[in-house]
Amino acid sequence: MVLLSNAGSLLVAVLAASTHMAHAIPRPQTEGTSPELTTEQKEGDDCDVLHDRIVCADESSLLFCNQNKWVAFSNCTLGTVCKDGSCVFPESDSDGASDLPGEEESASANKSDVDVAETGVATDVASSAPVDTAVPEASAEPVVTDAEATAEATEATEAETSDTGGDSSGDSSGSTSGDFGITCDKFKEAVTKASSAIGQSYPTPSDKQCTSFLAGMPKGDIASAREAAMFLANILWESDGLQAKEEYDCQDLPDWCAQNYKTPEDAPGKTYWGRGYIQLTWHYNYEAASEGLFGDDRLVESPDQVATDEDLAWGVSFWFWKENVHGDAGVQEGNFGSSINKINGALECNGGTAQDKAKKRYEMYKAILPIFAPGELPKETGCYN
């Protein structure tokens, strides 16, 4: 929880960051929530800045007490719901101390959901589980520095690119080609048209973003140009058009995020808020991704590199797709809605309150698919229909 003595500094930070704070709320601690504030509040209602902190606005968003008025603060992470002033997993205790999700249909913890067209970025994962149900013991291997990890990641990427016929040269001419005939020209065109499809103006991706995407596809077991289009549509939504490799809120309020993402398993001095284009979140997801990508715990020991290294930002995103989305039968049948259901089904599918966001994902997919897979027809099935 945020200590009372820090209330003044926190309010200053919140006000300074208010221009783009619309991001993941991790798992707020409930010790500081006043009993009388466990019901839903409305923006503009009175509050007491000396005692009140964060309350539910509805089942997916929260309010912050600022100048004795409740103001919009942030959204719950994907797969969680707001209850008693905290974002919790469905059917879990309100203090967030639930068992780690592990079954196919359980809620997973990876990214918060927010309307990109209005606010910025989305984060965390949802109704389909990450990989392991228990957090393994910390690795006893030596800590790998950021520089060493980056060098090794680059070597691995180059090796995979060579094996799969991709090219990570960064040639801006558009001749760079990955699997399925996807080139940098096509990648950039896809981002631009997907952006326009939902009324946004995402910046043109860099050559490095393109080559890292192309070289990273084998990590996600991407099986077709159609699946690559599904992946990119979801990642563009989750990362605010590839602009966010780290949670916006946590860049502005690192101490607050560090406290609210804290778990007993954390490495000393390390925090595990959303990073990478998929907004990888929580210690156990960093641990699983690190083991899956490298066979060690380097991402646990140095989580910041997921946001600072372009190859890793894509790498963890492809890893997550492989573990949680790729194997779904609906996805392999070409049902785009099935991919949304695996990522954020609890909120966007099957009667969830954020189906409008799922429909925007689909609009982006419809713009990307003809570029990556000419002749393929988009199928909406698998989420809200």
C-alpha positions as CSV (number, residue, x, y, z in Angstrom):
1,M,0.0,0.0,0.0
2,V,1.0,3.6,-0.3
3,L,1.9,4.9,3.1
4,L,0.0,7.9,4.5
5,S,3.3,9.9,4.8
6,N,3.8,9.6,1.1
7,A,0.3,11.0,0.2
8,G,1.6,14.4,-0.8
9,S,4.3,13.3,-3.0
10,L,2.1,10.7,-4.6
11,L,-0.6,13.3,-5.5
12,V,2.1,15.5,-7.1
13,A,3.3,12.6,-9.2
14,V,-0.2,11.7,-10.2
15,L,-1.0,15.3,-11.2
16,A,2.2,15.5,-13.2
17,A,1.5,12.3,-15.0
18,S,-2.2,13.0,-15.6
19,T,-1.7,13.7,-19.3
20,H,-1.1,10.1,-20.2
21,M,-2.0,7.9,-17.2
22,A,-4.4,5.4,-18.5
23,H,-2.8,2.1,-18.0
24,A,-2.5,-1.0,-16.0
25,I,-3.4,-1.1,-12.4
26,P,-1.5,-4.0,-11.1
27,R,-2.9,-5.5,-7.9
28,P,-3.5,-2.7,-5.4
29,Q,-2.9,-3.6,-1.8
30,T,-6.1,-3.4,0.2
31,E,-4.8,-2.6,3.7
32,G,-5.3,1.2,3.1
33,T,-8.8,0.9,1.7
34,S,-11.4,2.4,4.1
35,P,-14.3,0.0,4.8
36,E,-16.8,2.6,3.7
37,L,-15.1,2.9,0.3
38,T,-15.6,-0.7,-0.7
39,T,-18.7,0.1,-2.9
40,E,-18.4,1.6,-6.3
41,Q,-17.8,5.4,-6.4
42,K,-18.4,7.9,-9.2
43,E,-15.9,10.3,-10.7
44,G,-16.5,13.7,-9.1
45,D,-17.8,12.3,-5.9
46,D,-16.4,13.7,-2.6
47,C,-13.5,11.9,-0.9
48,D,-11.0,12.5,1.9
49,V,-7.5,12.9,0.5
50,L,-6.0,12.2,3.9
51,H,-7.6,8.8,4.3
52,D,-8.9,7.7,0.9
53,R,-6.8,6.1,-1.8
54,I,-8.2,4.0,-4.6
55,V,-11.7,2.6,-5.2
56,C,-13.6,0.9,-7.9
57,A,-15.3,3.0,-10.6
58,D,-16.8,-0.1,-12.1
59,E,-15.7,-3.7,-12.5
60,S,-12.7,-2.9,-14.6
61,S,-11.5,0.6,-13.6
62,L,-10.5,2.6,-10.5
63,L,-10.7,6.1,-9.2
64,F,-8.0,8.0,-7.2
65,C,-8.7,10.6,-4.5
66,N,-7.3,13.9,-5.6
67,Q,-8.1,17.3,-4.0
68,N,-11.0,15.6,-2.2
69,K,-12.6,14.4,-5.4
70,W,-12.6,11.0,-7.0
71,V,-10.8,11.3,-10.4
72,A,-10.2,8.6,-13.1
73,F,-7.0,6.8,-12.3
74,S,-6.5,3.6,-14.2
75,N,-7.8,0.2,-15.5
76,C,-7.4,-3.2,-14.0
77,T,-5.0,-5.6,-15.5
78,L,-6.4,-8.0,-18.1
79,G,-8.1,-10.9,-16.6
80,T,-8.8,-9.2,-13.3
81,V,-11.9,-7.3,-12.0
82,C,-12.2,-4.5,-9.5
83,K,-13.5,-5.5,-6.1
84,D,-13.4,-3.6,-2.8
85,G,-10.9,-1.1,-4.3
86,S,-8.5,-3.7,-5.7
87,C,-8.0,-5.5,-9.0
88,V,-8.3,-9.3,-8.3
89,F,-8.5,-12.4,-10.3
90,P,-12.1,-13.8,-10.6
91,E,-12.9,-16.2,-7.7
92,S,-9.7,-15.1,-5.9
93,D,-9.3,-13.4,-2.6
94,S,-9.5,-9.6,-2.7
95,D,-5.9,-9.1,-1.5
96,G,-4.7,-10.7,-4.7
97,A,-3.1,-13.6,-2.9
98,S,-4.6,-16.2,-5.2
99,D,-3.0,-19.3,-6.5
100,L,-1.1,-18.7,-9.7
101,P,-3.3,-19.5,-12.7
102,G,-2.4,-22.7,-14.5
103,E,-5.4,-24.4,-16.1
104,E,-6.4,-23.7,-19.7
105,E,-9.5,-21.7,-18.8
106,S,-8.3,-19.9,-15.7
107,A,-7.5,-16.2,-15.6
108,S,-3.9,-15.3,-16.3
109,A,-2.0,-12.2,-15.3
110,N,-0.4,-10.4,-18.0
111,K,-1.9,-7.1,-19.4
112,S,-4.3,-4.3,-18.6
113,D,-7.1,-3.4,-20.8
114,V,-7.9,0.1,-21.9
115,D,-9.4,1.7,-24.9
116,V,-6.4,2.7,-27.0
117,A,-8.4,5.2,-29.0
118,E,-9.2,7.2,-25.9
119,T,-6.4,6.6,-23.4
120,G,-3.2,5.0,-24.5
121,V,-2.1,1.5,-23.9
122,A,-3.3,-1.9,-22.8
123,T,-1.7,-4.4,-20.6
124,D,-1.8,-7.9,-18.9
125,V,-3.3,-11.1,-20.1
126,A,-6.7,-12.7,-19.4
127,S,-8.9,-15.7,-19.4
128,S,-6.4,-18.2,-20.6
129,A,-3.6,-19.3,-18.4
130,P,0.1,-18.8,-18.6
131,V,2.2,-21.8,-18.3
132,D,3.0,-23.0,-14.8
133,T,0.8,-23.3,-11.8
134,A,3.6,-22.9,-9.3
135,V,6.6,-20.6,-9.2
136,P,9.8,-22.7,-9.5
137,E,12.7,-22.0,-7.1
138,A,15.0,-19.2,-8.2
139,S,17.9,-20.3,-10.3
140,A,21.2,-20.5,-8.7
141,E,23.1,-19.5,-11.9
142,P,25.1,-16.3,-11.9
143,V,23.4,-13.1,-12.7
144,V,23.7,-12.1,-16.4
145,T,24.2,-8.4,-17.0
146,D,22.0,-6.4,-19.4
147,A,24.8,-6.2,-21.9
148,E,25.6,-9.9,-21.8
149,A,21.9,-10.8,-22.1
150,T,21.4,-8.4,-25.0
151,A,24.4,-9.9,-26.8
152,E,23.2,-13.4,-26.2
153,A,19.7,-12.5,-27.3
154,T,21.1,-10.9,-30.5
155,E,23.1,-14.0,-31.2
156,A,20.1,-16.2,-30.7
157,T,18.0,-14.0,-33.0
158,E,20.6,-14.0,-35.7
159,A,20.9,-17.8,-35.5
160,E,17.1,-18.3,-35.7
161,T,16.9,-15.8,-38.6
162,S,19.5,-17.8,-40.5
163,D,17.7,-21.1,-39.9
164,T,14.3,-19.8,-41.0
165,G,15.3,-17.7,-43.9
166,G,14.6,-14.4,-42.3
167,D,16.8,-11.3,-42.6
168,S,17.5,-8.9,-39.7
169,S,19.7,-6.6,-41.7
170,G,17.5,-3.6,-41.1
171,D,17.4,-2.7,-44.8
172,S,14.8,0.1,-45.1
173,S,14.3,-0.7,-48.8
174,G,11.6,-3.2,-48.0
175,S,13.6,-6.1,-49.3
176,T,13.9,-7.7,-45.8
177,S,11.7,-10.8,-45.8
178,G,10.7,-13.1,-43.1
179,D,8.5,-16.2,-43.3
180,F,5.4,-16.3,-45.5
181,G,6.6,-13.4,-47.7
182,I,6.1,-10.7,-45.1
183,T,8.5,-7.9,-45.8
184,C,9.3,-4.7,-43.9
185,D,7.3,-2.7,-46.4
186,K,4.3,-4.9,-45.8
187,F,4.8,-4.7,-42.0
188,K,4.9,-0.9,-42.0
189,E,1.9,-0.7,-44.3
190,A,0.0,-3.1,-42.0
191,V,0.7,-0.9,-39.0
192,T,-0.4,2.2,-40.8
193,K,-3.6,0.8,-42.1
194,A,-4.5,-0.9,-38.8
195,S,-4.0,2.4,-37.1
196,S,-6.4,4.2,-39.6
197,A,-8.9,1.4,-39.1
198,I,-9.6,2.5,-35.5
199,G,-9.1,6.2,-36.1
200,Q,-5.6,6.4,-34.7
201,S,-2.3,7.7,-36.1
202,Y,0.4,5.3,-34.9
203,P,3.9,6.3,-35.9
204,T,5.6,4.4,-38.7
205,P,7.6,1.5,-37.2
206,S,11.3,1.6,-37.3
207,D,13.4,-0.8,-39.4
208,K,14.6,-2.4,-36.1
209,Q,11.0,-3.0,-35.0
210,C,10.4,-4.6,-38.3
211,T,13.4,-6.9,-38.4
212,S,12.9,-7.9,-34.8
213,F,9.3,-8.8,-35.6
214,L,10.3,-10.9,-38.6
215,A,13.2,-12.6,-36.8
216,G,11.0,-13.3,-33.8
217,M,8.2,-15.2,-35.5
218,P,9.8,-18.6,-35.0
219,K,9.7,-18.0,-31.2
220,G,5.9,-17.8,-31.5
221,D,5.5,-20.9,-33.7
222,I,3.7,-18.6,-36.1
223,A,2.3,-21.1,-38.6
224,S,1.0,-18.9,-41.4
225,A,0.7,-15.4,-42.7
226,R,-2.8,-15.3,-41.3
227,E,-1.6,-16.2,-37.8
228,A,1.1,-13.5,-38.1
229,A,-1.7,-11.0,-38.9
230,M,-3.6,-12.1,-35.8
231,F,-0.5,-11.7,-33.7
232,L,0.3,-8.3,-35.0
233,A,-3.3,-7.0,-34.6
234,N,-3.4,-8.0,-31.0
235,I,0.1,-6.6,-30.3
236,L,-0.7,-3.3,-31.8
237,W,-3.7,-3.0,-29.6
238,E,-1.8,-4.1,-26.5
239,S,1.2,-1.8,-27.1
240,D,-0.5,1.4,-28.3
241,G,0.7,0.9,-31.8
242,L,4.2,-0.3,-30.7
243,Q,4.7,2.9,-28.7
244,A,4.7,1.2,-25.3
245,K,7.3,-1.3,-24.2
246,E,6.7,-0.5,-20.6
247,E,3.6,0.5,-18.6
248,Y,2.9,4.2,-18.8
249,D,1.8,4.4,-15.2
250,C,5.0,2.7,-13.9
251,Q,7.2,5.1,-15.8
252,D,5.6,7.9,-13.9
253,L,5.0,6.2,-10.5
254,P,7.7,3.5,-10.2
255,D,7.6,3.3,-6.4
256,W,3.8,2.8,-6.5
257,C,4.0,0.2,-9.1
258,A,6.9,-1.6,-7.4
259,Q,4.8,-1.9,-4.2
260,N,1.7,-3.1,-6.0
261,Y,3.4,-5.7,-8.2
262,K,5.4,-7.0,-5.2
263,T,5.4,-10.7,-4.5
264,P,7.5,-12.8,-2.1
265,E,9.3,-14.5,-5.0
266,D,10.8,-11.2,-6.4
267,A,14.5,-10.9,-6.8
268,P,15.8,-8.2,-4.4
269,G,15.3,-4.7,-5.8
270,K,13.6,-6.0,-8.9
271,T,10.1,-5.2,-10.1
272,Y,7.9,-7.1,-12.6
273,W,5.4,-4.7,-14.0
274,G,4.3,-4.8,-17.7
275,R,7.1,-4.7,-20.2
276,G,7.6,-5.8,-23.8
277,Y,5.0,-5.4,-26.4
278,I,2.8,-7.9,-24.7
279,Q,3.3,-6.1,-21.4
280,L,4.7,-9.2,-19.6
281,T,3.7,-8.9,-15.9
282,W,4.4,-10.6,-12.6
283,H,7.5,-12.4,-11.4
284,Y,6.2,-15.9,-12.4
285,N,5.6,-14.8,-16.0
286,Y,9.1,-13.3,-16.2
287,E,10.5,-16.5,-14.8
288,A,8.6,-18.7,-17.2
289,A,9.5,-16.5,-20.2
290,S,13.1,-16.5,-19.3
291,E,13.2,-20.2,-18.9
292,G,11.3,-20.7,-22.2
293,L,13.5,-18.3,-24.2
294,F,16.9,-18.8,-22.6
295,G,16.8,-21.8,-20.2
296,D,17.9,-19.5,-17.3
297,D,16.6,-16.7,-15.1
298,R,18.2,-13.7,-16.7
299,L,14.8,-11.9,-17.1
300,V,14.1,-12.4,-13.4
301,E,17.5,-10.9,-12.5
302,S,17.3,-8.1,-15.1
303,P,13.7,-7.4,-16.0
304,D,14.3,-3.9,-17.3
305,Q,15.9,-5.3,-20.5
306,V,12.5,-6.6,-21.6
307,A,11.6,-2.9,-22.2
308,T,15.0,-1.7,-23.4
309,D,16.0,-4.4,-25.8
310,E,13.9,-4.5,-29.0
311,D,14.5,-8.2,-29.7
312,L,13.4,-9.1,-26.2
313,A,10.3,-6.9,-26.3
314,W,9.2,-9.0,-29.3
315,G,10.7,-12.2,-27.9
316,V,8.6,-12.3,-24.8
317,S,5.5,-11.4,-26.8
318,F,6.1,-14.2,-29.2
319,W,6.8,-16.6,-26.3
320,F,3.5,-15.6,-24.7
321,W,1.7,-16.2,-27.9
322,K,3.2,-19.6,-28.3
323,E,2.4,-20.7,-24.8
324,N,-1.1,-19.3,-24.5
325,V,-2.6,-18.6,-28.0
326,H,-1.0,-20.5,-30.8
327,G,-2.3,-23.9,-29.9
328,D,-5.9,-23.0,-29.7
329,A,-8.0,-24.9,-32.3
330,G,-10.0,-21.8,-33.1
331,V,-6.9,-19.8,-33.8
332,Q,-5.5,-22.4,-36.1
333,E,-8.9,-22.5,-37.9
334,G,-8.5,-18.8,-38.6
335,N,-11.1,-17.5,-36.1
336,F,-9.7,-14.1,-34.9
337,G,-12.1,-13.9,-32.0
338,S,-10.5,-17.0,-30.6
339,S,-7.2,-15.2,-30.2
340,I,-8.9,-12.4,-28.3
341,N,-10.6,-14.9,-26.1
342,K,-7.2,-16.5,-25.2
343,I,-5.7,-13.1,-24.4
344,N,-8.5,-11.1,-22.7
345,G,-11.7,-13.2,-22.9
346,A,-12.8,-12.4,-19.4
347,L,-13.4,-8.7,-20.3
348,E,-13.8,-8.6,-24.0
349,C,-15.6,-11.9,-24.9
350,N,-18.6,-14.0,-23.8
351,G,-20.6,-11.3,-22.2
352,G,-17.7,-9.2,-20.9
353,T,-18.0,-5.5,-20.5
354,A,-15.4,-4.5,-23.0
355,Q,-16.6,-6.1,-26.2
356,D,-16.2,-2.7,-28.0
357,K,-12.4,-3.2,-27.6
358,A,-12.5,-6.7,-29.1
359,K,-14.3,-5.2,-32.1
360,K,-11.6,-2.7,-32.5
361,R,-9.0,-5.4,-32.5
362,Y,-11.0,-7.1,-35.2
363,E,-11.1,-3.9,-37.3
364,M,-7.3,-3.8,-37.1
365,Y,-7.0,-7.5,-38.1
366,K,-9.2,-6.9,-41.1
367,A,-6.8,-4.1,-42.2
368,I,-3.7,-6.3,-41.8
369,L,-4.9,-9.6,-43.2
370,P,-5.1,-8.6,-46.9
371,I,-1.5,-7.2,-46.7
372,F,0.0,-10.3,-45.1
373,A,-2.3,-13.0,-46.6
374,P,-4.0,-11.8,-49.9
375,G,-7.0,-13.9,-50.7
376,E,-7.7,-14.9,-47.0
377,L,-11.0,-13.8,-45.7
378,P,-11.2,-12.6,-42.0
379,K,-13.4,-14.6,-39.6
380,E,-14.7,-12.8,-36.6
381,T,-15.8,-16.0,-34.7
382,G,-14.6,-17.0,-31.2
383,C,-15.1,-14.1,-28.9
384,Y,-18.4,-12.2,-28.7
385,N,-20.2,-14.2,-31.5
